[in-house]
Amino acid sequence: MNNSPIRSALFVATLAAVSGASLASTTVTIGTVNNGDMIRMQELSGAFEQAHPDIKLEWVVLEENVLRQRLTTDIATNGGQFDVMTIGMYEAPIWGKKGWLKPVENLPADYDLEDIFPSVRKGLSSEGSLYGLPFYSESSMTYYRTDLFEAAGLSMPNQPSWDQIRDFAKALHKPAEGQYGLCLRGKAGWGENMAIVSTMANAFGARWFDEQWKPEFNGSAWKDTIEFYVDALNKYGPPGVSSNGFNETLALFGSGKCAIWVDSTVAGSFVTDTSQSNVTDKVGFALAPQQVTTKGAGWLWSWGLAIPASSDAGDAATEFVTWATSKEYSQLVAEKFGIAAMPPGSRASTYANADYMAAAPFAAKTLESMDRADPDDSTLKPSPYTGIQFAAIPEFQSIATQVGKLVSGALAGSMTVDEALSSSQSITEREMKRARYYQ
């Protein structure tokens, strides 16, 4: 009996099985925040999968506070749930130094790492090693309605004071017409309300810690800050402000309900996008407000993509992270959504592009804001920490999460400003003593 056809069939089946195994796709699980630019990244990721048929992307897209909790728990316990983490200038150096992240090495020449702004590279590095690639980078600035200012005979300075912001908000607050004078983040979270509160505190002359690492919530500068924040938002802010984070305030401003909004420079592309904003041709841009000082008035941040050391898909994750932060990806965004939608704040070449600068009315102010931000000199009095809207120490995330809840409570009226500050002082003293910063 001639069994060669059977043998041939077995050989083909075996070959197919071997080939299938060698070409089996690697799954890369990405944890990211539900901000607009990250939603765009997910939408465009089909182009990456098409070019890399052996890599399958799985997405975990979460609200900022939830994402940070999930990622922090996973990385600290070596959980291995994620292959790519969206983290920032706070986590990358701390986690990298602990050995929790894979260093970024051996990038292709056409990635052009030198094109990334030095301040951004430094912020994602520790002891000379880079631990994340910037998806986009940002400072904070003041957005305002030019039509409302003109109608009221008001003029916004290049860098207003917080007192001026309050005066403008008072003049433009018309809640009966669905128009609120001032929108700011109120949602509790070290990266939500405490981002804006910390820069406001810097401007009012406050510090998270003095030079001996002792907290200063019992000082006059913090009291002035929180009293101003609570008073201004309760008088001239939208209802339910203590529940509003970045995305909620972006939606309020874009729908025409806010006269003034102080927040991330990355919002510029959204408030000027006709498909997402009702006020695209009525938006002005100024620097983040000062008060007794300009130091630390505008923050510096980068949402970067990093690879945890626990990932078993490091090579595939590196391919994705390199693609998503590349010039090639920025060009893809420009083709799909328009050149003004390119990820901002990270690459010098973006701001050397005359077409981008002409199409993005917010670009010049973004660049000015980022150039002014100095994480090494962000407070009126000397401080022992690096960072503008955060202090770059491991204990900060826990401390600021608790303080953020107290500040949000004062804003909502569930406690007084004095009670919130007293509790903030006690909590922070306890945490810092426990960590042996002082006795």
Residue pairs with C-beta under 8 A, 6 or more apart in sequence:
23 54
24 54
25 53
25 54
25 55
25 56
26 54
26 55
26 56
26 313
26 315
26 316
27 55
27 56
27 57
27 58
27 83
27 313
28 55
28 56
28 57
28 58
28 83
28 84
28 313
28 316
28 317
28 320
29 58
29 59
29 60
29 81
29 82
29 83
29 84
30 57
30 58
30 59
30 60
30 82
30 83
30 84
30 86
30 320
31 60
31 62
31 67
31 70
31 71
31 74
31 81
31 82
31 84
31 85
31 86
32 38
32 41
32 42
32 59
32 60
32 61
32 62
32 67
32 84
32 86
33 61
33 62
33 63
33 64
33 67
33 86
33 303
34 61
34 62
34 63
34 64
34 67
34 247
35 64
35 246
35 247
35 266
35 303
36 250
36 270
36 276
37 135
37 136
37 266
37 303
37 343
38 61
38 86
38 135
38 303
39 61
40 333
40 336
40 337
40 341
41 135
41 324
41 329
42 59
42 61
44 329
44 332
44 333
44 336
45 57
45 59
45 324
47 332
48 55
48 57
48 320
48 323
48 324
49 55
49 56
49 57
52 316
52 319
52 320
54 316
55 316
55 319
55 320
57 320
60 70
60 82
62 70
63 245
63 247
64 189
64 191
64 192
64 245
64 246
65 187
65 188
65 189
65 191
65 192
65 245
67 86
68 189
68 190
68 191
68 397
70 81
71 82
71 85
71 86
71 87
71 91
72 91
72 397
73 79
74 80
74 81
74 82
74 308
74 310
75 85
75 95
75 100
75 101
75 308
75 310
76 100
78 310
79 310
80 308
80 310
80 311
80 312
82 308
82 311
83 307
83 308
83 311
83 312
83 313
83 314
83 316
83 317
84 305
84 306
84 307
84 311
84 317
84 320
84 321
85 305
85 306
85 307
85 308
86 135
86 303
86 304
86 305
87 95
87 132
87 303
87 304
87 306
88 123
88 191
88 301
88 302
88 303
88 304
89 123
89 124
89 300
89 301
89 302
89 304
89 375
89 387
89 390
89 392
90 387
90 390
90 392
90 396
90 397
91 306
92 101
92 123
92 124
92 125
92 126
92 131
92 132
92 304
92 306
93 123
93 124
93 125
93 126
93 131
93 392
94 126
94 392
94 393
94 394
95 101
95 131
95 306
96 103
96 125
96 126
96 129
96 131
96 132
96 306
97 126
97 127
99 309
100 308
100 309
100 310
101 131
101 132
101 306
101 307
101 308
101 309
102 131
102 306
102 307
102 308
102 309
102 311
102 314
102 318
103 129
103 130
103 131
104 129
104 130
104 131
104 132
104 133
104 321
107 113
107 322
108 322
110 327
111 322
111 326
111 327
112 327
112 349
113 121
113 130
115 327
115 347
115 348
115 349
116 133
116 134
116 346
116 347
116 348
117 137
117 345
117 346
117 347
117 348
117 370
119 300
119 370
119 373
119 375
120 134
120 137
120 302
120 345
120 346
121 130
123 300
123 301
123 302
123 375
124 130
124 131
124 132
124 133
124 134
124 302
124 304
124 306
125 131
131 306
132 302
132 304
132 305
132 306
133 304
133 305
133 306
133 321
133 322
133 325
134 302
134 303
134 304
134 325
134 345
134 346
135 302
135 303
135 304
135 305
135 324
135 325
135 343
135 346
136 266
136 302
136 303
136 343
136 344
136 345
136 346
137 300
137 301
137 302
137 303
137 344
137 345
137 346
137 370
138 264
138 265
138 266
138 299
138 300
138 301
138 302
138 303
138 344
138 345
138 366
138 370
139 264
139 265
139 288
139 298
139 299
139 300
139 301
139 345
139 366
139 369
139 370
139 372
139 373
140 195
140 196
140 199
140 262
140 263
140 264
140 265
140 288
140 298
140 299
140 369
140 389
141 262
141 263
141 265
141 285
141 286
141 287
141 288
141 298
141 362
141 365
141 366
141 369
142 156
142 160
142 165
142 260
142 261
142 262
142 285
142 286
142 287
142 288
142 289
143 253
143 260
143 261
143 262
143 263
143 267
143 268
143 271
143 283
143 284
143 285
144 156
144 168
144 259
144 260
144 261
144 283
144 284
144 285
144 286
145 172
145 256
145 258
145 259
145 260
145 279
145 282
145 283
145 284
146 282
146 283
146 284
147 282
148 172
148 179
148 259
148 282
149 155
149 156
149 168
149 172
149 259
149 284
152 171
152 172
154 168
154 171
154 172
156 168
156 284
156 286
157 164
157 286
158 286
158 287
159 286
159 287
159 288
159 289
159 290
159 294
159 297
160 168
160 286
160 287
160 289
160 290
161 289
161 290
161 291
162 200
162 203
162 204
162 228
162 232
162 289
162 290
162 291
163 291
164 289
165 182
165 232
165 260
165 262
165 289
166 182
166 228
166 232
166 236
168 181
168 259
168 260
169 181
169 182
169 232
169 235
169 236
169 259
169 260
170 181
170 235
170 236
171 181
172 179
172 181
172 259
172 260
173 179
173 180
173 181
173 182
173 235
173 236
173 259
178 257
179 256
179 257
179 258
179 259
180 236
180 237
180 238
180 252
180 257
180 258
180 259
181 235
181 236
181 237
181 258
181 259
181 260
182 232
182 233
182 236
182 237
182 258
182 259
182 260
182 261
183 237
183 238
183 241
183 244
183 249
183 252
183 253
183 257
183 258
183 260
183 261
184 196
184 229
184 233
184 237
184 241
184 244
184 249
184 261
184 262
184 263
185 192
185 193
185 195
185 196
185 244
185 245
185 246
185 249
185 263
186 193
186 233
186 237
186 241
186 242
186 243
186 244
186 245
186 408
186 411
186 412
187 193
187 242
187 243
187 244
187 245
187 248
187 408
188 242
188 401
188 404
188 405
188 407
188 408
188 409
189 245
189 401
189 404
190 390
190 396
190 397
190 400
190 401
190 403
190 404
191 390
192 245
192 246
192 404
193 245
193 404
193 407
193 408
193 411
194 389
194 390
194 400
194 403
194 404
194 407
195 299
195 301
195 389
195 390
196 262
196 263
196 389
197 225
197 226
197 229
197 404
197 407
198 208
198 296
198 299
198 388
198 389
198 390
198 400
199 288
199 296
199 297
199 298
199 299
199 388
199 389
200 225
200 228
200 229
200 289
200 291
201 207
201 208
201 221
201 222
201 225
202 293
202 295
202 296
202 297
202 378
202 379
202 380
202 388
203 288
203 289
203 290
203 291
203 292
203 293
203 294
203 295
203 296
203 297
204 221
204 222
204 224
204 225
204 228
204 291
204 292
205 221
205 291
205 292
205 293
205 379
205 380
205 381
206 216
206 219
206 221
206 222
206 224
206 225
206 379
207 216
207 221
207 379
207 380
207 381
207 383
208 215
208 216
208 383
208 385
208 391
208 396
209 215
209 216
209 383
209 384
209 385
209 391
209 432
210 216
210 381
210 383
210 384
211 382
211 383
211 384
212 384
212 438
213 384
213 432
213 437
213 438
214 429
214 432
214 438
215 424
215 425
215 428
215 429
215 432
216 222
217 403
217 421
217 422
217 424
217 425
217 428
218 421
218 422
218 425
222 421
222 424
223 417
223 418
223 421
226 407
226 410
226 417
226 420
226 421
227 417
229 407
229 411
230 410
230 411
230 417
233 241
233 411
234 241
234 411
234 413
238 244
238 252
238 257
238 258
241 411
242 408
242 409
242 411
242 412
244 252
246 263
246 264
246 267
249 258
249 261
249 263
250 263
250 267
250 270
250 271
252 258
252 261
253 261
253 267
253 271
253 277
253 279
254 270
254 271
254 276
254 277
254 278
254 279
255 277
255 278
256 278
256 279
261 267
262 288
262 289
264 301
265 344
265 345
265 362
265 365
265 366
265 369
265 370
266 344
266 345
268 285
268 344
268 360
268 361
268 362
268 363
268 365
268 366
269 340
269 341
269 342
269 344
269 360
269 362
270 276
270 277
271 277
271 279
271 280
271 283
271 362
272 280
272 283
272 340
272 360
272 361
272 362
273 280
273 337
273 338
273 340
273 341
274 280
277 283
283 361
283 362
285 361
285 362
285 365
286 365
287 297
287 298
287 365
287 368
287 369
287 372
288 297
288 298
288 299
288 369
289 297
290 297
291 297
292 380
293 380
294 372
295 374
295 377
295 378
295 379
295 380
296 378
296 379
296 388
297 372
298 369
298 372
298 373
298 388
299 373
299 388
299 389
300 370
300 373
300 374
300 375
300 388
301 389
302 345
302 346
304 325
305 320
305 321
305 324
305 325
306 321
307 314
307 317
307 318
307 321
311 317
323 329
325 343
325 346
327 347
327 349
329 343
330 342
330 343
330 347
330 350
333 341
333 342
333 343
334 341
334 342
338 359
339 353
339 355
339 356
339 359
339 360
340 356
340 359
340 360
340 363
342 350
342 356
343 350
344 350
344 360
344 363
344 366
345 366
345 370
350 356
351 357
351 363
351 367
356 363
357 363
357 364
373 388
374 388
375 386
375 387
375 388
375 392
376 386
378 387
378 388
383 391
385 391
385 392
385 393
386 392
387 396
390 396
390 400
394 435
395 431
395 432
395 435
395 437
398 431
399 427
399 428
399 431
399 432
402 424
402 427
403 424
403 427
403 428
406 415
406 420
406 421
406 423
406 424
406 427
407 420
407 424
409 415
409 420
410 416
410 417
410 419
410 420
415 423
432 438
433 439
